[in-house]
């Protein structure tokens, strides 16, 4: 019985000697993996922010172009409406003159 106990103690001692370095290595691997994952996520977040900033700039450029197009359209439409209005007034004056001429 004493021989079995001695053998078991030796196996446990060997396991403890092997177990401690394995635990340290495993903890090191976990810490390294967490650090790499953190770096990867930071880089991905940085890229996403840069992309988002470019998208915002593109959107603002498009919005600015559309604003000026709408403003130009409004101006030309107002000018055309004023021209049509003056044409209508001119035609109305001519109609009034013709009416006066015909009633004389």
C-alpha positions in Angstrom: 0.0 0.0 0.0 2.8 2.3 0.8 4.3 1.8 -2.6 1.0 2.8 -4.3 0.8 5.9 -2.1 4.3 6.9 -3.0 3.7 6.4 -6.7 0.4 8.5 -6.5 2.3 11.3 -4.7 5.0 11.3 -7.4 2.3 11.4 -10.1 0.5 14.3 -8.3 3.8 16.1 -7.9 4.6 15.7 -11.6 1.1 16.9 -12.4 1.6 20.0 -10.3 4.9 20.7 -11.9 3.4 20.3 -15.4 0.0 22.0 -14.5 1.5 25.3 -13.3 3.4 26.1 -16.4 0.5 25.0 -18.6 -1.8 27.3 -16.6 0.6 30.2 -17.0 1.0 29.5 -20.8 -2.8 29.3 -21.1 -3.4 32.5 -19.3 -0.7 34.2 -21.5 -2.4 32.9 -24.6 -5.8 34.3 -23.4 -4.3 37.7 -22.5 -2.6 37.8 -25.9 -5.8 36.8 -27.8 -7.7 39.5 -25.9 -5.1 42.1 -26.7 -5.1 41.2 -30.4 -8.9 41.2 -30.5 -8.9 44.7 -28.8 -6.4 46.0 -31.4 -8.5 44.5 -34.2 -11.7 46.1 -32.9 -10.0 49.4 -32.4 -8.7 49.4 -36.0 -12.1 48.4 -37.3 -13.8 51.2 -35.3 -11.2 53.7 -36.6 -11.8 52.6 -40.2 -15.6 52.8 -39.7 -15.3 56.4 -38.3 -13.2 57.4 -41.3 -15.7 55.9 -43.7 -18.5 57.6 -41.8 -16.8 60.9 -42.0 -16.3 60.5 -45.8 -19.9 59.5 -46.2 -21.1 62.6 -44.3 -18.8 64.8 -46.5 -20.2 63.2 -49.7 -23.8 63.6 -48.4 -23.2 67.3 -47.6 -21.7 67.9 -51.0 -24.7 66.3 -52.7 -27.0 68.2 -50.5 -25.2 71.5 -51.2 -25.3 70.8 -55.0 -29.0 70.1 -54.8 -29.6 73.2 -52.7 -28.0 75.4 -55.4 -29.9 73.6 -58.1 -33.2 74.1 -56.3 -32.3 77.8 -55.7 -31.4 78.3 -59.3 -34.6 76.6 -60.4 -36.6 78.8 -58.0 -34.9 81.9 -59.4 -35.5 80.9 -63.0 -39.1 79.9 -62.3 -39.7 83.3 -60.6 -38.2 85.1 -63.5 -40.4 83.1 -66.0 -43.5 83.8 -63.9 -42.7 87.5 -63.8 -42.2 87.4 -67.6 -45.5 85.5 -68.0 -47.2 88.0 -65.7 -45.9 91.0 -67.6 -47.0 89.3 -70.9 -50.5 88.8 -69.5 -50.6 92.4 -68.4 -49.4 93.5 -71.8 -52.1 91.3 -73.5 -54.8 92.7 -71.2 -53.8 96.2 -72.0 -53.9 95.4 -75.7 -57.3 93.8 -75.2 -58.5 96.9 -73.4 -57.2 99.1 -76.2 -58.9 96.9 -78.8 -62.1 97.1 -76.8 -61.8 100.9 -76.7 -61.2 101.1 -80.4 -64.1 98.9 -81.2 -66.5 100.8 -78.9 -65.6 104.2 -80.6 
